[in-house]
Each structure stands twice: as structure tokens, then as C-alpha cells.
């Protein structure tokens, strides 16, 4: 796969990345440890050498699984993208939500990115990931209790110390990006973006282009909806976050499947699945860095890698976008 530099940094990433949210188990109905490890290793073998994870994915378990999977591979051969800023160890910060860990124990999660917390989280992530540096370090969600400048100064110090190679943010508005850029050179903004959720085309993506940053789109398959395998009436387990998602109403499932049916001839032309077609389309959108695609087992990883086996024409990219606009117009 061809590598791309993120922003003004020297960090090079693959067009698609292994998104490690699902293997942490949390909000996905659990996960099998060996399946998770094999999935990460298969991603590497398929040429997907960029891995995106976070401490909150399984409350440390996601990062530990990534570290275990890659421990025998030379460090310079893969790229680790992880995050900071979500706290479940104390009540410091801005309360975010209540949940349960993988063992069913109640937890409260807070958005907290003070200087001390950022430094501590970095050390914790380095230990769990079994590495001495992180390629891209991203705040997971904005923290209203800490000045942006304080957070970003801590990140800059980590960069100066060689513990991280580049800085990024997640779920940041354009105003917050502007504020952060006063302190540190951001390489990326990780935001939700999919064929049926394109609202960030209004301002966030144009800003990234203007500032020389890249977008890291997450949930490009809308958590499985754009695979075409979900039908109206589908029931998710209570501990699966998709259960209450607006995209999984019967009406939206039906519209998503109608959209996929409309672009089916393009998928058939390339002998591609719907998922592969949608992932490929996403890589072709403006300012995209690496598209984050989750997988829970080896076969899903191999299927995702197949998204890079063909090249859509400009007319096909436009046709897919037009179909999206027909069923899920921009707000």
C-alpha cells in the first residue's frame, strides 16, 4: 500500500488503518482475545501497518492486545495511533457518561486532559503498547475543564522528549482546532465520517485542507450498516452501542440498503463487497489521511484490505456521492 505523510509531520500511514475499538470489546458485545490478536497481526501481514487504538477501548485492554500482537515486529515497521483524555480512574474532569467495563462493573467516564493527566496517560499507553514512542497522539474528546493551551503544551513537551512523533485531535470543532494550533502543530483531526454521515464536509474538512492537516475518518462503514448485512428489525445486545444509534432505526437501515442497491453495479464491476466499495470511496475524499476501519477477526481484516485492490474512476466517485446525497442529504 502507498504511504501518506500526515499533515506537516514525518509520520507515514497506510490508506486504511486497523481501527481497534471493536477488539477492546467494550460497547461491541465483548471480544475474543486470540481473535483480536490474530486480527491485528493479519492486518500487518495484509499491508495495513497503521493501527489506531485508545486507552478507553476495553479500558486498557485494547492497547494491551495491540502491544501483544505486535511485540515481535520491528517497531519501525508499523505505526501506532492512540489517544488520551478520557478518565475512568477518578472523578476529575468533565463528566461524560456512565457505562460498564468488560466484566460488568459500573464505571463513570470523564473528559480530562490536564498537563499531569496527559503525561501520565502517555506513560500508561507506552507500557500497555510495549513501545517507547507513539507515532500520533490524539486527544479523544474535548475537555471543557482544562485550557486547550495547557493540554497542547503537555503534548508538545512529549514530542520534544521523543515519546510521540506527531500531535492530533479527535472530535474537535474548527474553533478548538484554531486554538490548539496556537500551541502545537496538529497533523490530524479524527472525526466521524461515512457515506451516510457527511456533515463534516461543511467546515471541519475544509479547515483541515486549509491548515495542511489530514482528516482521520472513523466509522466509515457506520459501524457495520454500510456492509449491507443489516436488515430492518435487527436486534442488538443490550451492551452493544449500536442498539440505540439513530442510524439503526428500521427507516435508516432501509434507506442505507436502498443506497447500497443503487451503487451495486459499481461494486459488481470490481467484484467488490459493499464494504470494500465504501472504504475505497472514503479514501478518495478530500483531506483524508488514513481511513479507520474496524475488524474483530482475520477474515474481516482480509476483506477490508481488499478495498485497496481497485481504483474508482472520478465519475464513479461522483456517482457514489450523488447516491449518498439522494438518500442522506447533508443537514
HELIX and SHEET records of a PDB file:
HELIX    1   1 UNK A   22  UNK A   24  5                                   3    
HELIX    2   2 UNK A   33  UNK A   45  1                                  13    
HELIX    3   3 UNK A   61  UNK A   70  1                                  10    
HELIX    4   4 UNK A   75  UNK A   77  5                                   3    
HELIX    5   5 UNK A  115  UNK A  129  1                                  15    
HELIX    6   6 UNK A  148  UNK A  160  1                                  13    
HELIX    7   7 UNK A  174  UNK A  180  1                                   7    
HELIX    8   8 UNK A  199  UNK A  201  5                                   3    
HELIX    9   9 UNK A  204  UNK A  211  1                                   8    
HELIX   10  10 UNK A  225  UNK A  227  5                                   3    
HELIX   11  11 UNK A  241  UNK A  244  5                                   4    
HELIX   12  12 UNK A  246  UNK A  248  5                                   3    
HELIX   13  13 UNK A  250  UNK A  262  1                                  13    
HELIX   14  14 UNK A  264  UNK A  269  1                                   6    
HELIX   15  15 UNK A  274  UNK A  283  1                                  10    
HELIX   16  16 UNK A  298  UNK A  305  1                                   8    
HELIX   17  17 UNK A  306  UNK A  308  5                                   3    
HELIX   18  18 UNK A  314  UNK A  327  1                                  14    
SHEET    1   A 2 UNK A   3  UNK A   5  0                                        
SHEET    2   A 2 UNK A  12  UNK A  14 -1                                        
SHEET    1   B 8 UNK A 214  UNK A 218  0                                        
SHEET    2   B 8 UNK A 186  UNK A 192  1                                        
SHEET    3   B 8 UNK A 164  UNK A 170  1                                        
SHEET    4   B 8 UNK A 134  UNK A 139  1                                        
SHEET    5   B 8 UNK A  79  UNK A  84  1                                        
SHEET    6   B 8 UNK A  50  UNK A  52  1                                        
SHEET    7   B 8 UNK A  16  UNK A  19  1                                        
SHEET    8   B 8 UNK A 291  UNK A 294  1                                        
SHEET    1   C 3 UNK A  86  UNK A  87  0                                        
SHEET    2   C 3 UNK A 106  UNK A 111 -1                                        
SHEET    3   C 3 UNK A  94  UNK A 100 -1                                        
END                                                                             
